[in-house]
Amino acid sequence: MRIFLAGATGVIGIRLVPLLVGAGHTVAGMTRSPAKASSLDQLGAHPVVCDVFDTPALTEAVVGFGPEMVMHQLTDLPDRVDELGAFAPRNDRIRLEGTESLLAAAAAAGARRFLAQSIAWRPPGRGEALDRFEAMVLDAGGVVLRYGQLYGPGTYYESDLPPPPRIHVDEAARATVPLLDHPTGIVVLTDEGASSAAPAAPPRAGRSPPPATWIT
Ligand SMILES: NC(=O)c1ccc[n+]([C@@H]2O[C@H](COP(=O)([O-])OP(=O)(O)OC[C@H]3O[C@@H](n4cnc5c(N)ncnc54)[C@H](OP(=O)(O)O)[C@@H]3O)[C@@H](O)[C@H]2O)c1
């Protein structure tokens, strides 16, 4: 499958690139940084240097690659956990404006599949933006992946465990690969495995929410 991976240099994205390439997929990896582009090249991806908020460049890049899937692993989070609150507006912006632009670019490219990173818990005061973001993806027929709190190398929890729901970052990447063909809906990924969840609000297209059953 041809996969356009936005957020290819994030903690999950950088682990996904070699897994996807190793599974035989052709991957375009997006970053804003020319320096990180060469790392993506070395991992076997086609690097794309682009800012998600530069809509014309994004559309040109996605249409030019011609993906079957657009995978959204974008966040705008700080390196230090104590700065999370200050970054909330930026992260909401990438989840709302960034997602809207990516969905439009995917549609312009005729991509059949869209899969987006979300989270398996609701930080106080952030639920509305998260619900709107997830509804946008579901309305477009996409898949929402709600990861538990990440721990492991490169995360906020390198040497201790966050409270549940949680998932090791290596496992988060590994568990994403079998979900490329998943039907539209919400999948929760934690150390307990993958399960489906109902959306906060019914998708506008009127699809039924998936049953809340464990799938692995
Ligand atoms: N579920 C969870 O617990 C969870 C989920 C995600 C992250 N985190 C934590 O957050 C911290 C930071 O993680 P991270 O480095 O993955 O996050 P990040 O710095 O927020 O970056 C994530 C990805 O988004 C891309 N990106 C951000 N803004 C962009 C823009 N305007 N245009 C295009 N691409 C953009 C980055 O690309 P470039 O910078 O290369 O352009 C990168 O590939 C870590 O401690 C991680 O564990 C936790």
The ligand as an SDF file (V2000), in Angstrom:
LIG
                    3D

 48 52  0  0  0  0  0  0  0  0999 V2000
   -0.4730    9.0230   23.7230 N   0  0  0  0  0  0  0  0  0  0  0  0
    0.5520    9.6680   24.2810 C   0  0  0  0  0  0  0  0  0  0  0  0
    0.8420    9.5320   25.4800 O   0  0  0  0  0  0  0  0  0  0  0  0
    1.4220   10.5570   23.4400 C   0  0  0  0  0  0  0  0  0  0  0  0
    1.1860   10.7170   22.0710 C   0  0  0  0  0  0  0  0  0  0  0  0
    2.0620   11.5100   21.3320 C   0  0  0  0  0  0  0  0  0  0  0  0
    3.1580   12.1090   21.9590 C   0  0  0  0  0  0  0  0  0  0  0  0
    3.3300   11.9170   23.2780 N   0  0  0  0  0  0  0  0  0  0  0  0
    4.5200   12.4970   23.9590 C   0  0  0  0  0  0  0  0  0  0  0  0
    4.7910   13.8070   23.5270 O   0  0  0  0  0  0  0  0  0  0  0  0
    6.2040   14.0290   23.5150 C   0  0  0  0  0  0  0  0  0  0  0  0
    6.6030   14.5910   22.1590 C   0  0  0  0  0  0  0  0  0  0  0  0
    6.3440   13.5690   21.1820 O   0  0  0  0  0  0  0  0  0  0  0  0
    6.6880   13.7260   19.6520 P   0  0  0  0  0  0  0  0  0  0  0  0
    8.1120   14.1180   19.4620 O   0  0  0  0  0  0  0  0  0  0  0  0
    6.1430   12.5540   18.9010 O   0  0  0  0  0  0  0  0  0  0  0  0
    5.7210   14.9440   19.3170 O   0  0  0  0  0  0  0  0  0  0  0  0
    5.8020   16.2900   18.5270 P   0  0  0  0  0  0  0  0  0  0  0  0
    7.0290   17.0640   18.7850 O   0  0  0  0  0  0  0  0  0  0  0  0
    4.4940   16.8700   18.9010 O   0  0  0  0  0  0  0  0  0  0  0  0
    5.8410   15.8530   16.9580 O   0  0  0  0  0  0  0  0  0  0  0  0
    5.0420   14.8430   16.4260 C   0  0  0  0  0  0  0  0  0  0  0  0
    5.1210   14.8680   14.9140 C   0  0  0  0  0  0  0  0  0  0  0  0
    4.3140   15.9290   14.4180 O   0  0  0  0  0  0  0  0  0  0  0  0
    5.0730   16.6470   13.4410 C   0  0  0  0  0  0  0  0  0  0  0  0
    4.6140   18.0270   13.3760 N   0  0  0  0  0  0  0  0  0  0  0  0
    4.3260   18.8540   14.4030 C   0  0  0  0  0  0  0  0  0  0  0  0
    3.9070   20.0560   13.9460 N   0  0  0  0  0  0  0  0  0  0  0  0
    3.9030   19.9700   12.5820 C   0  0  0  0  0  0  0  0  0  0  0  0
    3.5520   20.8510   11.5240 C   0  0  0  0  0  0  0  0  0  0  0  0
    3.1040   22.1070   11.7580 N   0  0  0  0  0  0  0  0  0  0  0  0
    3.6670   20.4180   10.2550 N   0  0  0  0  0  0  0  0  0  0  0  0
    4.1150   19.1820    9.9850 C   0  0  0  0  0  0  0  0  0  0  0  0
    4.4790   18.2830   10.9350 N   0  0  0  0  0  0  0  0  0  0  0  0
    4.3680   18.6840   12.2230 C   0  0  0  0  0  0  0  0  0  0  0  0
    6.5120   16.5080   13.8740 C   0  0  0  0  0  0  0  0  0  0  0  0
    7.3260   16.6860   12.7300 O   0  0  0  0  0  0  0  0  0  0  0  0
    8.6710   17.5940   12.6610 P   0  0  0  0  0  0  0  0  0  0  0  0
    8.9250   18.1650   14.0340 O   0  0  0  0  0  0  0  0  0  0  0  0
    9.7340   16.6450   12.2120 O   0  0  0  0  0  0  0  0  0  0  0  0
    8.3420   18.6150   11.6550 O   0  0  0  0  0  0  0  0  0  0  0  0
    6.5190   15.0780   14.3470 C   0  0  0  0  0  0  0  0  0  0  0  0
    6.6940   14.2010   13.2630 O   0  0  0  0  0  0  0  0  0  0  0  0
    6.8650   12.6760   23.8300 C   0  0  0  0  0  0  0  0  0  0  0  0
    7.2440   12.6610   25.1780 O   0  0  0  0  0  0  0  0  0  0  0  0
    5.7500   11.6870   23.5770 C   0  0  0  0  0  0  0  0  0  0  0  0
    5.8540   10.5330   24.3670 O   0  0  0  0  0  0  0  0  0  0  0  0
    2.5040   11.1770   24.0400 C   0  0  0  0  0  0  0  0  0  0  0  0
  1  2  1  0
  2  3  2  0
  2  4  1  0
  4  5  1  0
  4 48  2  0
  5  6  2  0
  6  7  1  0
  7  8  2  0
  8  9  1  0
  8 48  1  0
  9 10  1  0
  9 46  1  0
 10 11  1  0
 11 12  1  0
 11 44  1  0
 12 13  1  0
 13 14  1  0
 14 15  2  0
 14 16  1  0
 14 17  1  0
 17 18  1  0
 18 19  2  0
 18 20  1  0
 18 21  1  0
 21 22  1  0
 22 23  1  0
 23 24  1  0
 23 42  1  0
 24 25  1  0
 25 26  1  0
 25 36  1  0
 26 27  1  0
 26 35  1  0
 27 28  2  0
 28 29  1  0
 29 30  1  0
 29 35  2  0
 30 31  1  0
 30 32  2  0
 32 33  1  0
 33 34  2  0
 34 35  1  0
 36 37  1  0
 36 42  1  0
 37 38  1  0
 38 39  2  0
 38 40  1  0
 38 41  1  0
 42 43  1  0
 44 45  1  0
 44 46  1  0
 46 47  1  0
M  CHG  2   8   1  16  -1
M  END
$$$$
